[in-house]
Amino acid sequence: MSEAEQPPHYVVAESDLREFIERILRAAGVPAEKAALVAAPLTASSLRGVDSHGIQLLPHYVGQIERGDVNPLAEGRVVSESGACLVYDAEHGLGQVTAPICCAHAVRLAARCGLSMVVAREANHFGAAAYWGQKISAAGLIGIVMCDASMQVPPWQGREARLGTNPICVSAPHPEGKGWLLDMATTTAAYGKLEQALLKGQTTIPYGWAVDPEGVPTTDLQTALRGLLMPLGGYKGTGLAMMVEVLTGLLAGGPVFGTQVTGVRHRGRPMRCNHAFIAIEVGRFLPLEEFQARLQWWIRQIKSSRPAKGYEEVLVAGEPEWRTEQERRRHGIPIMPGHWEPIARLAARYGVPLPPPFRPAA
């Protein structure tokens, strides 16, 4: 089935989607204030077009709660604090509950020391790293956020999974929150890209996204689904993924991925991933306003490059998502049928009404 032949998407308003997520989570046993913490970043990701980290994760999260893989009541605790460094035990709490606590500690310590680093162990999937990078940069700091992930990636020259997509986010402060926002996996593509291709009825994927079970690159979607994701840039992606593991799991004293089989889709055991939150107080180097002006000038310099053949303009990190956010605020958040169906079944099981279809303002 081609994309043009797909059934129409279910389109929802931002506020309705957030309220719906909260109601599902409360029905699954999550306290109201924690349900709101989870719903906000899921909705934000769907709003920004990062659909792989948006509402489509809701059935996975609820499944973890129902199986006892996640403790919906936990908030975690500080294990140690020394100068600008803090270790946090998330105690298997919801990632979107423990991550803002860690962000707040990172901001607090950076205000005191100029730089800070918080590492969390025994944590869970926290959605898109960009949300937490922005949480730090909203306080006038440069935010750097990393997370290790379940094994879906072989090391360069390998055929067995030893690494995760291990995202890296860097967010620079901006008066309107739109300065520069890098959020990237250390693979060429996220697994969600394969899922979306499958739901769209595609049979092929771009070269470089995945390898077959023998570790050979493939463009066949079904073969890719039986294989693994490819590291970004070959050995460079492997190096970056290992760097993330060094700065998260190894440094936090938590479980190291590559030695266990877990993940957001794993059933029957806690995820036990690790997070890192780094905050840099810009004002310790030069006035914040001057830094922001220099950043904007630099972005203009980058965008002034003449577009390559086939492109209309040069875009910088974060720009496509900000544009999508503006578009979806006006026209609603579309959700693919293949993603909406399990969500609708979940709602029916818990007796939660579906959100109304989006209606543009008069």
C-alpha positions in Angstrom: 0.0 0.0 0.0 1.5 3.4 -1.0 1.4 6.3 1.4 -1.2 8.0 -0.7 -3.5 4.9 -0.2 -3.2 5.0 3.6 -6.4 5.5 5.6 -6.7 9.1 6.9 -4.7 9.9 10.0 -6.4 10.6 13.3 -5.8 14.3 14.1 -5.9 15.6 17.6 -5.4 19.0 19.3 -2.4 19.3 21.6 -4.4 20.0 24.7 -6.8 17.1 24.1 -3.9 14.7 23.4 -2.1 15.6 26.6 -5.3 15.2 28.7 -6.0 11.8 27.0 -2.5 10.5 27.9 -3.0 11.7 31.5 -6.3 9.9 31.8 -4.9 6.6 30.4 -1.9 6.8 32.8 -4.2 7.5 35.8 -6.4 4.6 34.9 -3.2 2.4 34.8 -2.3 3.4 38.4 -0.1 6.4 37.9 -0.7 9.3 40.4 -2.2 12.4 38.7 0.9 14.6 39.2 3.2 11.9 37.7 0.8 11.2 34.9 1.0 14.9 33.9 4.8 14.7 34.0 4.8 11.8 31.5 2.1 13.3 29.3 3.9 16.6 28.7 7.0 15.3 26.9 5.1 12.7 25.0 2.7 15.4 23.7 5.6 17.7 23.0 7.4 15.1 20.9 4.2 14.4 18.9 3.7 18.1 18.4 7.3 18.6 17.1 7.0 15.7 14.7 9.2 13.4 16.6 6.5 10.8 16.4 8.7 7.9 17.4 9.0 9.4 20.9 5.4 10.7 21.1 2.1 9.1 21.9 2.9 5.9 20.1 5.0 5.0 23.2 2.0 5.1 25.5 1.1 1.4 25.0 4.7 0.4 25.8 4.7 2.4 28.9 1.4 1.1 30.1 2.5 -2.4 29.4 5.6 -1.9 31.6 3.4 -0.6 34.4 1.0 -3.5 34.1 3.8 -6.0 34.3 5.5 -4.3 37.2 8.6 -3.5 35.1 8.2 0.2 36.1 7.3 1.6 39.5 4.8 4.3 38.8 5.1 5.7 42.4 8.9 6.0 42.5 10.7 9.3 42.4 14.2 8.0 43.1 16.8 9.4 45.5 20.2 11.1 45.6 23.0 8.6 46.1 25.8 11.0 46.4 26.6 14.7 45.8 30.2 16.1 45.6 30.8 19.6 44.4 29.2 19.8 40.9 28.6 16.1 40.6 25.6 14.1 41.6 24.6 10.4 41.3 20.9 9.6 41.3 19.1 6.3 41.8 15.9 6.4 39.8 14.6 3.2 41.5 12.8 2.1 38.4 10.5 5.1 38.3 9.0 6.5 35.2 11.7 8.2 33.1 9.6 11.4 32.7 9.3 11.6 36.5 12.9 11.2 37.5 14.4 13.2 34.6 13.0 16.6 35.7 14.4 15.9 39.2 17.8 15.3 37.7 17.5 18.4 35.5 16.7 20.5 38.5 19.7 19.2 40.3 21.9 19.9 37.3 20.7 23.5 37.1 21.1 24.0 40.9 24.7 22.7 40.9 25.6 24.7 37.8 24.4 27.9 39.5 26.8 27.1 42.3 29.7 25.8 40.4 29.3 27.0 36.8 29.3 23.4 35.5 27.5 20.4 36.7 26.9 16.7 35.8 24.1 14.5 37.1 24.1 10.8 36.3 21.1 8.5 37.0 21.0 4.7 37.2 18.2 2.2 37.4 16.1 4.5 35.2 13.6 4.1 32.4 13.0 5.5 28.9 12.5 9.2 29.3 11.2 10.0 25.8 13.0 12.4 23.6 16.3 13.7 25.0 15.6 17.1 23.4 12.8 17.8 26.0 15.3 17.5 28.8 18.0 19.5 27.0 15.5 22.3 26.6 14.5 22.0 30.2 18.1 22.9 31.2 18.6 25.6 28.5 15.4 27.3 29.5 17.2 28.2 32.7 19.9 30.1 30.6 22.3 27.2 30.5 23.7 24.9 27.8 22.1 21.6 28.4 23.7 18.3 27.4 21.7 15.1 27.8 22.5 11.5 27.0 21.0 8.1 27.6 22.0 4.6 26.9 19.5 2.3 25.3 18.6 -1.3 24.7 20.7 -3.3 22.3 19.7 -2.9 18.7 23.0 -2.0 17.1 26.1 -4.1 16.4 29.5 -2.5 16.8 31.3 -1.6 13.6 32.5 -4.8 11.9 30.2 -6.9 14.2 27.0 -8.8 13.6 25.6 -9.1 17.1 23.9 -6.3 19.1 26.1 -4.7 21.7 25.0 -1.1 21.7 21.8 1.0 21.7 20.8 4.0 19.7 22.3 6.0 22.6 21.1 9.5 21.9 23.0 12.8 22.4 21.3 16.1 22.9 22.8 19.6 23.1 20.5 22.6 23.6 21.7 26.2 23.6 19.7 28.9 25.5 17.6 31.3 23.5 15.0 33.9 24.6 12.3 32.1 22.6 13.7 28.6 23.1 14.6 28.3 19.5 18.3 28.9 19.3 20.0 25.6 18.4 18.9 22.1 19.4 20.7 19.0 18.4 19.1 15.7 19.3 20.5 12.7 17.5 20.8 9.0 17.8 24.2 7.4 17.3 22.6 5.2 14.6 21.8 6.4 11.0 18.1 5.9 11.8 16.0 5.1 14.8 14.0 1.9 15.0 10.8 3.9 14.8 11.8 4.8 11.2 11.5 1.1 10.3 8.2 0.8 12.1 6.8 3.8 10.2 8.0 2.4 6.9 6.2 -0.8 7.7 3.0 1.0 8.6 3.2 2.9 5.3 3.4 -0.3 3.3 6.9 0.3 2.1 9.2 -2.6 1.1 12.5 -0.8 1.0 14.5 1.6 3.2 17.5 3.8 2.4 20.9 2.2 2.3 22.7 2.6 5.6 19.8 2.3 7.9 20.1 -1.4 8.8 22.0 -4.6 8.4 20.8 -8.2 7.9 21.5 -10.9 10.5 24.9 -11.4 9.0 25.9 -7.8 9.5 25.6 -6.9 5.8 23.8 -3.6 4.9 20.4 -4.1 3.4 17.6 -2.0 1.9 14.9 -4.7 2.2 12.6 -3.7 5.0 11.6 -7.2 6.1 15.3 -8.2 6.2 16.1 -5.1 8.2 13.3 -5.9 10.7 15.1 -9.3 11.3 18.5 -7.6 11.5 19.8 -4.6 13.4 20.3 -0.9 13.1 23.5 0.5 11.6 25.8 2.7 13.6 26.0 6.3 12.3 29.1 6.7 10.0 30.4 3.2 10.7 33.1 3.2 13.3 32.4 6.8 14.2 28.8 5.9 15.3 30.2 3.0 17.4 32.6 5.4 19.0 29.9 7.9 19.9 27.6 5.1 21.2 30.4 3.8 23.5 31.1 7.4 24.6 27.5 7.7 25.7 27.8 4.4 27.6 31.0 5.6 29.4 29.2 8.9 30.5 26.0 7.1 31.6 26.1 3.5 32.6 29.7 3.1 33.4 30.0 6.4 35.3 26.7 6.0 37.1 27.6 2.6 38.4 24.5 1.2 36.7 24.0 -1.8 34.4 26.0 -1.5 31.2 24.1 -2.2 28.0 25.8 -4.7 25.8 25.8 -7.2 28.6 22.1 -7.6 29.0 18.9 -7.8 26.9 16.5 -5.1 28.0 14.6 -2.2 26.5 11.5 -0.2 26.3 9.9 -3.0 24.4 11.3 -5.8 26.6 8.8 -7.7 28.7 9.2 -9.1 32.1 12.1 -7.1 33.7 13.0 -3.5 34.5 14.7 -1.5 31.7 17.6 -0.3 34.0 18.9 2.3 31.7 21.2 5.2 32.6 20.9 9.0 32.0 23.4 11.9 32.1 22.5 15.6 32.4 25.2 18.2 32.0 24.6 21.9 32.6 27.0 24.8 31.6 26.3 28.2 32.9 26.9 30.6 30.0 27.2 33.6 32.3 30.5 32.2 33.7 32.1 32.7 30.3 30.3 35.8 28.8 27.0 37.6 29.3 24.1 35.4 28.3 22.7 38.1 26.0 26.0 38.3 24.2 26.2 34.6 23.8 22.7 34.4 22.4 23.5 37.2 19.9 26.7 35.5 18.8 24.8 32.2 18.4 22.1 33.9 16.2 24.8 35.5 14.1 26.6 32.2 13.6 23.3 30.4 12.7 22.7 33.1 10.1 26.2 32.5 8.7 25.5 28.8 8.4 22.1 29.3 6.7 23.6 31.9 4.3 25.3 29.0 2.4 23.7 28.5 -1.1 21.5 25.4 -1.0 22.8 22.3 -2.7 21.0 21.1 -5.8 17.6 19.7 -4.9 17.3 21.7 -1.7 15.5 25.1 -1.1 17.4 26.2 2.0 20.0 25.2 4.6 18.4 24.1 7.9 20.1 23.9 11.3 19.5 21.4 14.2 16.0 21.9 15.7 14.6 24.0 12.8 12.5 21.3 11.2 10.9 20.4 14.5 10.1 24.0 15.4 8.4 24.4 12.0 6.4 21.2 12.5 5.4 22.4 15.9 3.9 25.6 14.5 2.1 23.6 11.8 0.6 21.1 14.2 -0.5 23.8 16.6 -2.5 25.2 13.7 -3.8 22.0 12.1 -3.6 19.4 14.9 -1.3 16.4 15.5 -1.8 13.6 13.0 -1.4 10.0 14.3 -0.9 7.2 11.8 -3.6 4.5 11.8 -1.1 1.8 12.7 -0.1 3.8 15.8 -3.6 4.9 16.7 -5.2 1.5 16.6 -3.3 0.0 19.7 -3.9 3.3 21.5 -7.6 3.1 20.8 -7.7 -0.5 22.1 -5.9 0.5 25.2 -8.4 3.3 25.8 -11.3 0.9 25.3 -9.8 -1.6 27.8 -9.5 1.2 30.5 -12.8 2.8 29.6 -11.2 6.1 28.7 -13.0 8.1 25.9 -10.9 8.9 22.8 -10.0 12.6 22.4 -12.3 14.4 19.9 -11.0 14.9 16.4 -9.2 18.2 15.9 -11.3 21.2 14.8 -9.5 24.3 13.7 -10.4 27.6 15.4 -13.1 29.6 13.7 
